[in-house]
Amino acid sequence: MIDKNINKIRSDIPNYVELIAISKTKPNEDIMKAYMNGHRSFGENKIQEMSIKFEELPKDIIWHMVGHVQSNKIKYMAPYVNLIHGVDSFKSIKIINKEGQKNNRILNCLLQLKISEEDSKFGLEANSIKKIIFSDEYDQMKNVKIRGIMAMATNTKNKDIIRNEFIYAKHIFDEISAIDNNLEILSMGMSNDYHIAIECGSNMIRLGSLIFGERNY
Ligand SMILES: *Cc1c(COP(=O)(O)O)cnc(C)c1O
């Protein structure tokens, strides 16, 4: 089923939209089913789980950290992570830069924009994002590169709420990417709302349950 699910989603989304398979809580054999079907980009939200999978699975897998980024965990992903989605403080940017330096890598990350009123969602206000991106301090960092924005909509059945939040994220993304052309990724859309996200301009979607089935925590 996993390969069928991926094929179906792929045939259903525009080519420019990158699909990240969110494999959190799922076993290696599930990831390998997607891998054997040609899929390479996977996302996890817990660093320990991601690092174990990184060790055990083929080395050409492209790993995405999609969980909230705790600054004391960055050192564990710095050697191999491809994109860190949920960055929501300048403090984390500084630590990512430092860990990138130690590993002689440039670490790609996304700033998480707060678009939902829900308390459980992390994220920065648009003004804080602009302040970071256009600061001299960030400009001088050599080992971290902000590549765009990540956003999570409110968990609701009300599509108008979701749509308005995604439209807002696209608006902010357009503003900042017009000034800095390193900012090219807009990561938004999950299993329940990716159609709306793509309509609103997302170019990276993060799908878990639609690919791997419901998670049992
Ligand atoms: C779990 C998770 C997803 C995937 O959620 P699904 O609803 O299973 O598609 C996407 N993004 C983040 C940040 C997640 O934590």
The ligand as an ORCA input file, in Angstrom:
! r2SCAN-3c Opt
* xyz 0 1
  C       3.424     14.615     11.877
  C       3.718     15.820     11.082
  C       3.305     15.913      9.746
  C       2.516     14.840      9.035
  O       1.236     14.739      9.568
  P       0.102     13.882      8.821
  O      -1.165     14.501      9.279
  O       0.257     12.481      9.283
  O       0.311     14.027      7.359
  C       3.638     17.074      9.053
  N       4.338     18.080      9.624
  C       4.731     18.015     10.907
  C       5.479     19.161     11.474
  C       4.440     16.893     11.675
  O       4.840     16.853     12.950
*
